[in-house]
């Protein structure tokens, strides 16, 4: 049997031992997973970001302006010094500011305008009444009413907000069901791997 | 200086990234690419800082004898991937990719699948049809669970249709309401950050 298959099978079983109870085998596998994940991220970011975007342009192509992000990046390490740690705020501020600047138009377009335009559908469609259009617009407006806290939820506002909670419960329930099914699907995949590839019971 | 300089940097970066969106000029495009590159590079450095802190903390705990074997295994995993990458590269069929496919990916998928048990047991303990909202939540969850199992599709095609309808109309309507709220909230927060009103990122060193 392939050594990689044996290692994958043993590590899979080691993780599943947690279903019995927390134990040293699971803890060891968990620690290995954490270490490997960090190591993997380190290699990928080193190659795709630091080498490709910083070190190659700076040292191989002589783009001296790349000294700026290099210095900003190195300033992050001042967090280990009590006296100089305030300097790490500068690269953090650049990241936060740039992220915020990009977020405003992106959020306005994708999260707000697009969602509104997708929710407005004709109530009369093909000669008949479009029930779905009504459900969507009622659901959207009542959900927004529930999250509108500048006015007390009383009277018409209270009824609308109450209807909004029903729509929210449908959303939470549907999302829960979908999440459970996706996890189950992964679980079936792992069991299939164990029984077919690793143990060869179903092979 | 310690406060004003980061706020100024934040304002300049934020304003430039916001304004470039409205201009098709090549300079605006260049500003976006440059700041985006800087962002990526600084992010990679923050990862290095995190790894340095991880190693430092683990070595400190090992020297104190706290869960030393597990911490050593974690550090070994951290060292293994870069060592494999240095000696064998990161291309397909390299030892690095082999370790990813046979060690990291199976463990990640298994941990992900473990959540099926936790979600099932938590819902069994937590879900009670106490009021109308709880009943609706349970009903929606059941509809999606039943409608997404292949055997129900074999019994009747009505179940998948109901599931499709619930997910695409009432559930989607509430989801859009939440997304619009997130969008408006994010825009407000982003504006506060750029203008220097929101300064929580300056706390803690």
HADDOCK unambig.tbl for C-alpha pairs under 7 A between the chains (distance, minus, plus):
assign (segid A and resid 4 and name CA) (segid B and resid 102 and name CA) 5.33 0.50 0.50
assign (segid A and resid 5 and name CA) (segid B and resid 102 and name CA) 6.68 0.50 0.50
assign (segid A and resid 7 and name CA) (segid B and resid 102 and name CA) 6.56 0.50 0.50
assign (segid A and resid 7 and name CA) (segid B and resid 103 and name CA) 6.81 0.50 0.50
assign (segid A and resid 8 and name CA) (segid B and resid 102 and name CA) 4.94 0.50 0.50
assign (segid A and resid 8 and name CA) (segid B and resid 103 and name CA) 5.60 0.50 0.50
assign (segid A and resid 8 and name CA) (segid B and resid 106 and name CA) 5.94 0.50 0.50
assign (segid A and resid 11 and name CA) (segid B and resid 107 and name CA) 6.37 0.50 0.50
assign (segid A and resid 12 and name CA) (segid B and resid 106 and name CA) 6.34 0.50 0.50
assign (segid A and resid 12 and name CA) (segid B and resid 107 and name CA) 5.81 0.50 0.50
assign (segid A and resid 12 and name CA) (segid B and resid 110 and name CA) 6.07 0.50 0.50
assign (segid A and resid 15 and name CA) (segid B and resid 110 and name CA) 6.71 0.50 0.50
assign (segid A and resid 15 and name CA) (segid B and resid 111 and name CA) 6.81 0.50 0.50
assign (segid A and resid 27 and name CA) (segid B and resid 70 and name CA) 6.81 0.50 0.50
assign (segid A and resid 28 and name CA) (segid B and resid 70 and name CA) 5.46 0.50 0.50
assign (segid A and resid 28 and name CA) (segid B and resid 73 and name CA) 6.77 0.50 0.50
assign (segid A and resid 31 and name CA) (segid B and resid 70 and name CA) 5.79 0.50 0.50
assign (segid A and resid 31 and name CA) (segid B and resid 71 and name CA) 6.75 0.50 0.50
assign (segid A and resid 31 and name CA) (segid B and resid 73 and name CA) 6.04 0.50 0.50
assign (segid A and resid 31 and name CA) (segid B and resid 74 and name CA) 4.59 0.50 0.50
assign (segid A and resid 32 and name CA) (segid B and resid 73 and name CA) 5.59 0.50 0.50
assign (segid A and resid 32 and name CA) (segid B and resid 74 and name CA) 4.86 0.50 0.50
assign (segid A and resid 32 and name CA) (segid B and resid 77 and name CA) 5.36 0.50 0.50
assign (segid A and resid 33 and name CA) (segid B and resid 104 and name CA) 6.33 0.50 0.50
assign (segid A and resid 33 and name CA) (segid B and resid 107 and name CA) 6.67 0.50 0.50
assign (segid A and resid 34 and name CA) (segid B and resid 74 and name CA) 6.20 0.50 0.50
assign (segid A and resid 35 and name CA) (segid B and resid 74 and name CA) 4.27 0.50 0.50
assign (segid A and resid 35 and name CA) (segid B and resid 75 and name CA) 5.75 0.50 0.50
assign (segid A and resid 35 and name CA) (segid B and resid 76 and name CA) 6.89 0.50 0.50
assign (segid A and resid 35 and name CA) (segid B and resid 77 and name CA) 4.26 0.50 0.50
assign (segid A and resid 35 and name CA) (segid B and resid 78 and name CA) 4.19 0.50 0.50
assign (segid A and resid 36 and name CA) (segid B and resid 77 and name CA) 4.48 0.50 0.50
assign (segid A and resid 36 and name CA) (segid B and resid 78 and name CA) 5.18 0.50 0.50
assign (segid A and resid 36 and name CA) (segid B and resid 81 and name CA) 6.43 0.50 0.50
assign (segid A and resid 36 and name CA) (segid B and resid 104 and name CA) 6.43 0.50 0.50
assign (segid A and resid 37 and name CA) (segid B and resid 104 and name CA) 6.88 0.50 0.50
assign (segid A and resid 38 and name CA) (segid B and resid 78 and name CA) 5.93 0.50 0.50
assign (segid A and resid 39 and name CA) (segid B and resid 77 and name CA) 6.80 0.50 0.50
assign (segid A and resid 39 and name CA) (segid B and resid 78 and name CA) 4.27 0.50 0.50
assign (segid A and resid 39 and name CA) (segid B and resid 79 and name CA) 6.47 0.50 0.50
assign (segid A and resid 39 and name CA) (segid B and resid 81 and name CA) 5.09 0.50 0.50
assign (segid A and resid 39 and name CA) (segid B and resid 82 and name CA) 6.15 0.50 0.50
assign (segid A and resid 40 and name CA) (segid B and resid 81 and name CA) 5.82 0.50 0.50
assign (segid A and resid 43 and name CA) (segid B and resid 82 and name CA) 5.78 0.50 0.50
assign (segid A and resid 45 and name CA) (segid B and resid 44 and name CA) 5.99 0.50 0.50
assign (segid A and resid 49 and name CA) (segid B and resid 40 and name CA) 6.75 0.50 0.50
assign (segid A and resid 49 and name CA) (segid B and resid 41 and name CA) 6.10 0.50 0.50
assign (segid A and resid 49 and name CA) (segid B and resid 44 and name CA) 6.79 0.50 0.50
assign (segid A and resid 50 and name CA) (segid B and resid 41 and name CA) 6.23 0.50 0.50
assign (segid A and resid 50 and name CA) (segid B and resid 44 and name CA) 6.91 0.50 0.50
assign (segid A and resid 69 and name CA) (segid B and resid 38 and name CA) 5.31 0.50 0.50
assign (segid A and resid 69 and name CA) (segid B and resid 41 and name CA) 6.54 0.50 0.50
assign (segid A and resid 69 and name CA) (segid B and resid 42 and name CA) 6.65 0.50 0.50
assign (segid A and resid 72 and name CA) (segid B and resid 42 and name CA) 6.71 0.50 0.50
assign (segid A and resid 73 and name CA) (segid B and resid 41 and name CA) 6.86 0.50 0.50
assign (segid A and resid 73 and name CA) (segid B and resid 42 and name CA) 4.72 0.50 0.50
assign (segid A and resid 73 and name CA) (segid B and resid 45 and name CA) 5.23 0.50 0.50
assign (segid A and resid 76 and name CA) (segid B and resid 45 and name CA) 6.89 0.50 0.50
assign (segid A and resid 76 and name CA) (segid B and resid 46 and name CA) 6.44 0.50 0.50
assign (segid A and resid 76 and name CA) (segid B and resid 49 and name CA) 6.93 0.50 0.50
assign (segid A and resid 77 and name CA) (segid B and resid 49 and name CA) 6.13 0.50 0.50
assign (segid A and resid 79 and name CA) (segid B and resid 205 and name CA) 6.23 0.50 0.50
assign (segid A and resid 85 and name CA) (segid B and resid 205 and name CA) 5.65 0.50 0.50
assign (segid A and resid 86 and name CA) (segid B and resid 2 and name CA) 6.24 0.50 0.50
assign (segid A and resid 86 and name CA) (segid B and resid 205 and name CA) 6.33 0.50 0.50
assign (segid A and resid 89 and name CA) (segid B and resid 6 and name CA) 5.91 0.50 0.50
assign (segid A and resid 89 and name CA) (segid B and resid 202 and name CA) 6.42 0.50 0.50
assign (segid A and resid 90 and name CA) (segid B and resid 6 and name CA) 4.77 0.50 0.50
assign (segid A and resid 90 and name CA) (segid B and resid 9 and name CA) 6.80 0.50 0.50
assign (segid A and resid 91 and name CA) (segid B and resid 42 and name CA) 6.79 0.50 0.50
assign (segid A and resid 93 and name CA) (segid B and resid 6 and name CA) 5.32 0.50 0.50
assign (segid A and resid 93 and name CA) (segid B and resid 7 and name CA) 6.78 0.50 0.50
assign (segid A and resid 93 and name CA) (segid B and resid 9 and name CA) 6.13 0.50 0.50
assign (segid A and resid 93 and name CA) (segid B and resid 10 and name CA) 4.74 0.50 0.50
assign (segid A and resid 94 and name CA) (segid B and resid 9 and name CA) 5.76 0.50 0.50
assign (segid A and resid 94 and name CA) (segid B and resid 10 and name CA) 5.10 0.50 0.50
assign (segid A and resid 94 and name CA) (segid B and resid 13 and name CA) 5.87 0.50 0.50
assign (segid A and resid 95 and name CA) (segid B and resid 39 and name CA) 5.65 0.50 0.50
assign (segid A and resid 96 and name CA) (segid B and resid 10 and name CA) 6.64 0.50 0.50
assign (segid A and resid 97 and name CA) (segid B and resid 10 and name CA) 4.18 0.50 0.50
assign (segid A and resid 97 and name CA) (segid B and resid 11 and name CA) 6.18 0.50 0.50
assign (segid A and resid 97 and name CA) (segid B and resid 13 and name CA) 5.30 0.50 0.50
assign (segid A and resid 97 and name CA) (segid B and resid 14 and name CA) 4.22 0.50 0.50
assign (segid A and resid 97 and name CA) (segid B and resid 193 and name CA) 6.88 0.50 0.50
assign (segid A and resid 97 and name CA) (segid B and resid 194 and name CA) 5.82 0.50 0.50
assign (segid A and resid 98 and name CA) (segid B and resid 13 and name CA) 4.93 0.50 0.50
assign (segid A and resid 98 and name CA) (segid B and resid 14 and name CA) 4.56 0.50 0.50
assign (segid A and resid 98 and name CA) (segid B and resid 17 and name CA) 5.83 0.50 0.50
assign (segid A and resid 100 and name CA) (segid B and resid 14 and name CA) 5.91 0.50 0.50
assign (segid A and resid 100 and name CA) (segid B and resid 190 and name CA) 4.49 0.50 0.50
assign (segid A and resid 100 and name CA) (segid B and resid 193 and name CA) 6.95 0.50 0.50
assign (segid A and resid 100 and name CA) (segid B and resid 194 and name CA) 6.76 0.50 0.50
assign (segid A and resid 101 and name CA) (segid B and resid 14 and name CA) 4.08 0.50 0.50
assign (segid A and resid 101 and name CA) (segid B and resid 15 and name CA) 6.04 0.50 0.50
assign (segid A and resid 101 and name CA) (segid B and resid 17 and name CA) 4.80 0.50 0.50
assign (segid A and resid 101 and name CA) (segid B and resid 18 and name CA) 4.35 0.50 0.50
assign (segid A and resid 101 and name CA) (segid B and resid 190 and name CA) 6.89 0.50 0.50
assign (segid A and resid 102 and name CA) (segid B and resid 17 and name CA) 5.57 0.50 0.50
assign (segid A and resid 102 and name CA) (segid B and resid 18 and name CA) 5.71 0.50 0.50
assign (segid A and resid 103 and name CA) (segid B and resid 187 and name CA) 6.74 0.50 0.50
assign (segid A and resid 103 and name CA) (segid B and resid 190 and name CA) 6.80 0.50 0.50
assign (segid A and resid 104 and name CA) (segid B and resid 187 and name CA) 4.87 0.50 0.50
assign (segid A and resid 104 and name CA) (segid B and resid 190 and name CA) 6.46 0.50 0.50
assign (segid A and resid 107 and name CA) (segid B and resid 183 and name CA) 4.99 0.50 0.50
assign (segid A and resid 107 and name CA) (segid B and resid 187 and name CA) 6.46 0.50 0.50
assign (segid A and resid 108 and name CA) (segid B and resid 183 and name CA) 6.40 0.50 0.50
assign (segid A and resid 111 and name CA) (segid B and resid 179 and name CA) 5.61 0.50 0.50
assign (segid A and resid 111 and name CA) (segid B and resid 180 and name CA) 5.46 0.50 0.50
assign (segid A and resid 111 and name CA) (segid B and resid 183 and name CA) 4.88 0.50 0.50
assign (segid A and resid 112 and name CA) (segid B and resid 180 and name CA) 4.79 0.50 0.50
assign (segid A and resid 112 and name CA) (segid B and resid 183 and name CA) 5.70 0.50 0.50
assign (segid A and resid 115 and name CA) (segid B and resid 176 and name CA) 5.95 0.50 0.50
assign (segid A and resid 115 and name CA) (segid B and resid 180 and name CA) 6.84 0.50 0.50
assign (segid A and resid 132 and name CA) (segid B and resid 169 and name CA) 6.22 0.50 0.50
assign (segid A and resid 135 and name CA) (segid B and resid 169 and name CA) 6.55 0.50 0.50
assign (segid A and resid 135 and name CA) (segid B and resid 170 and name CA) 6.15 0.50 0.50
assign (segid A and resid 136 and name CA) (segid B and resid 169 and name CA) 5.62 0.50 0.50
assign (segid A and resid 136 and name CA) (segid B and resid 170 and name CA) 6.03 0.50 0.50
assign (segid A and resid 136 and name CA) (segid B and resid 173 and name CA) 4.84 0.50 0.50
assign (segid A and resid 139 and name CA) (segid B and resid 170 and name CA) 6.16 0.50 0.50
assign (segid A and resid 139 and name CA) (segid B and resid 173 and name CA) 5.01 0.50 0.50
assign (segid A and resid 139 and name CA) (segid B and resid 174 and name CA) 5.81 0.50 0.50
assign (segid A and resid 140 and name CA) (segid B and resid 173 and name CA) 4.80 0.50 0.50
assign (segid A and resid 140 and name CA) (segid B and resid 174 and name CA) 5.65 0.50 0.50
assign (segid A and resid 140 and name CA) (segid B and resid 176 and name CA) 6.53 0.50 0.50
assign (segid A and resid 140 and name CA) (segid B and resid 177 and name CA) 5.12 0.50 0.50
assign (segid A and resid 143 and name CA) (segid B and resid 174 and name CA) 5.75 0.50 0.50
assign (segid A and resid 143 and name CA) (segid B and resid 177 and name CA) 5.51 0.50 0.50
assign (segid A and resid 144 and name CA) (segid B and resid 177 and name CA) 5.43 0.50 0.50
assign (segid A and resid 166 and name CA) (segid B and resid 133 and name CA) 5.87 0.50 0.50
assign (segid A and resid 166 and name CA) (segid B and resid 136 and name CA) 6.91 0.50 0.50
assign (segid A and resid 167 and name CA) (segid B and resid 170 and name CA) 6.09 0.50 0.50
assign (segid A and resid 167 and name CA) (segid B and resid 171 and name CA) 6.52 0.50 0.50
assign (segid A and resid 167 and name CA) (segid B and resid 174 and name CA) 5.63 0.50 0.50
assign (segid A and resid 168 and name CA) (segid B and resid 174 and name CA) 5.41 0.50 0.50
assign (segid A and resid 169 and name CA) (segid B and resid 133 and name CA) 6.14 0.50 0.50
assign (segid A and resid 169 and name CA) (segid B and resid 136 and name CA) 6.16 0.50 0.50
assign (segid A and resid 169 and name CA) (segid B and resid 137 and name CA) 4.74 0.50 0.50
assign (segid A and resid 170 and name CA) (segid B and resid 136 and name CA) 6.15 0.50 0.50
assign (segid A and resid 170 and name CA) (segid B and resid 137 and name CA) 5.38 0.50 0.50
assign (segid A and resid 170 and name CA) (segid B and resid 140 and name CA) 5.33 0.50 0.50
assign (segid A and resid 170 and name CA) (segid B and resid 170 and name CA) 6.88 0.50 0.50
assign (segid A and resid 170 and name CA) (segid B and resid 171 and name CA) 5.57 0.50 0.50
assign (segid A and resid 171 and name CA) (segid B and resid 171 and name CA) 4.17 0.50 0.50
assign (segid A and resid 171 and name CA) (segid B and resid 174 and name CA) 6.08 0.50 0.50
assign (segid A and resid 171 and name CA) (segid B and resid 175 and name CA) 6.57 0.50 0.50
assign (segid A and resid 172 and name CA) (segid B and resid 137 and name CA) 6.54 0.50 0.50
assign (segid A and resid 173 and name CA) (segid B and resid 137 and name CA) 4.45 0.50 0.50
assign (segid A and resid 173 and name CA) (segid B and resid 138 and name CA) 6.10 0.50 0.50
assign (segid A and resid 173 and name CA) (segid B and resid 140 and name CA) 4.84 0.50 0.50
assign (segid A and resid 173 and name CA) (segid B and resid 141 and name CA) 4.19 0.50 0.50
assign (segid A and resid 174 and name CA) (segid B and resid 140 and name CA) 5.22 0.50 0.50
assign (segid A and resid 174 and name CA) (segid B and resid 141 and name CA) 4.89 0.50 0.50
assign (segid A and resid 174 and name CA) (segid B and resid 144 and name CA) 5.79 0.50 0.50
assign (segid A and resid 174 and name CA) (segid B and resid 167 and name CA) 6.48 0.50 0.50
assign (segid A and resid 174 and name CA) (segid B and resid 171 and name CA) 6.85 0.50 0.50
assign (segid A and resid 176 and name CA) (segid B and resid 141 and name CA) 6.10 0.50 0.50
assign (segid A and resid 177 and name CA) (segid B and resid 141 and name CA) 4.56 0.50 0.50
assign (segid A and resid 177 and name CA) (segid B and resid 142 and name CA) 6.79 0.50 0.50
assign (segid A and resid 177 and name CA) (segid B and resid 144 and name CA) 5.33 0.50 0.50
assign (segid A and resid 177 and name CA) (segid B and resid 145 and name CA) 5.13 0.50 0.50
assign (segid A and resid 178 and name CA) (segid B and resid 144 and name CA) 6.45 0.50 0.50
assign (segid A and resid 178 and name CA) (segid B and resid 145 and name CA) 6.95 0.50 0.50
assign (segid A and resid 180 and name CA) (segid B and resid 116 and name CA) 5.96 0.50 0.50
assign (segid A and resid 180 and name CA) (segid B and resid 119 and name CA) 6.92 0.50 0.50
assign (segid A and resid 181 and name CA) (segid B and resid 145 and name CA) 6.65 0.50 0.50
assign (segid A and resid 183 and name CA) (segid B and resid 112 and name CA) 6.77 0.50 0.50
assign (segid A and resid 183 and name CA) (segid B and resid 113 and name CA) 5.15 0.50 0.50
assign (segid A and resid 183 and name CA) (segid B and resid 115 and name CA) 6.51 0.50 0.50
assign (segid A and resid 183 and name CA) (segid B and resid 116 and name CA) 4.99 0.50 0.50
assign (segid A and resid 184 and name CA) (segid B and resid 113 and name CA) 6.63 0.50 0.50
assign (segid A and resid 184 and name CA) (segid B and resid 116 and name CA) 5.72 0.50 0.50
assign (segid A and resid 186 and name CA) (segid B and resid 109 and name CA) 6.83 0.50 0.50
assign (segid A and resid 186 and name CA) (segid B and resid 113 and name CA) 5.25 0.50 0.50
assign (segid A and resid 187 and name CA) (segid B and resid 113 and name CA) 4.57 0.50 0.50
assign (segid A and resid 190 and name CA) (segid B and resid 110 and name CA) 6.53 0.50 0.50
